[in-house]
Amino acid sequence: MKIGFVGPGRMGRPILDQLRAAGHDVTVLVRRPEARAAAEADGLTWAATVPATVRDADAVFVVVLKDEQVRSVCLGPQGAIAAMKPGATLVQHTTSDPATARLLAEAGSGHGVGVLDAALSGGPHDIAAGRLTLWVGGDEALLDRMRPVLAAFASPVMFVGQLGNGQRVKLVNNALFVAQVGLAIDAVRLAGSLGIEEQAILAALQHGSGASRGLGVVASGGSVDAVAGRIGDLMLKDITVVREVARGAGADLGIIGTVLSSDAVEKKVLRPPSAPGTTP
């Protein structure tokens, strides 16, 4: 399959590499002149503009960082959808407002372009192992046609209903994950007040009924104080989107919202120094 690729960053580049390893013909958007030599050294086929990247593609993958970047790259007269050929598929992986998926679909319908809202969960190591989780909203028949391509880097690939539901599932997942991290941090505080050392409680709880993915992240970093630097930047971005989407939908975040507003989350998770993390 001919593939156009936008966003060869921390998550995008390993996806691109897996697609190439599976035999697909990938053209990647490389806008900065200084990055082109590196792309050529890696044997990548590149283009300098969005239209040139996508115009011959059977599928276009978007793995940028923010919602506004998705809209900028995909919409408008110089955007990906306007340049894609009829019958091509846009696969949008970036965590974003579900309303953006609707805008992409509306634009796609006018150009004969299908859109899949394919939210992801995992990290670069999961991509390399082919076990990235995808929650996909959109046309299930279109997803079924794309499954052999997505299988190059993802398993499971789960259909979750209408367009936008991929993002909705991802936002609920990340809200729950960050709340679990916050609860794990507070459990360490409680244990300390009872005379139990941090390392001892983190080791013990991983083998009990209180274990969770959030607790595992805290424990794997070795300390509560290491959490923010590992996941804070990415989680602050996603939790900001969660709050905005919930507010717009009139949805009550409930107990999850209470935990997200706690000192354990606000001060220990979402206010980090700038540092790379993982995508839960």
Buried (B, 14 or more C-beta within 10 A) or exposed (E): BBBBBBBBEBBBBBBBBBBBEBEBEBBBBBEEEEBBEEBEEBEBBBBEEBBBBBBBBBBBBBBBBEBEBBBBBBBEEEBBBBBBBEEBBBBBBBBBBBBBBBBBBEBBEEBEBBBBBBBBBBBBEBBBEEEBBBBBBBBEEBBEBBEEBBEBBBBEBBBBBBBBBBBBBBBBBBBBBBBBBBBBBBBBBEBEEEEBEBEEBBEBBBEEEEBBEBBBBBBEBEEBEBBBBBBBBBBBBBBEBBBEBBEEEEEEBEEBBEBBEBEBBBEBBBEBEEEEBBBB
